[in-house]
Amino acid sequence: MRIPDDSFIQELLPEFVDTWLADMTEKLPQYISSKNSNDLYRLAHTLKGSCFQFGIDEIAKKGIELMELTKQEKWDESLAMGNEIITMFGDAKNFLIAEGIYK
């Protein structure tokens, strides 16, 4: 994982990652089970933009993929992509811990 050199972004990254882990873990299954494409699309769109702003491009690109799957109402694939994103945020958290950025 690449993280920005900006110390301000590095300071905010732990909370950012924790918030997205919680949001994805909580909201993804709800939106999938209720087939709520509007809220799932909005979640994916916000994820994409937020991650690009924080320099976490790998996850942002997965957000784009989740947006497309949501538009097509491919629920099983959306769930799998969402779970992949959750795993990526978990990996990001572990990376931040290893780098001493996560306090």
C-alpha angles and dihedrals in degrees: 000000000000119000127193119260090228107116092207092057091045089054091053097042098085093055091041092054093045092049093050092045090054095043095048093044092050104035104034096068091043094052093044096048092048092041088233100169095171096058094038091051091049091049091050092046092051090046091053095050096042094049093049089052090052093046095247093131097162092062092040089058090052087052089058090051090049090051090055093047090049093051088054091045092233094160101177092048091045090054091049091049091047091051089050089053091050089052090049091053089050089052090048090053091051090048092051090050091050091048092051092242095112108080 
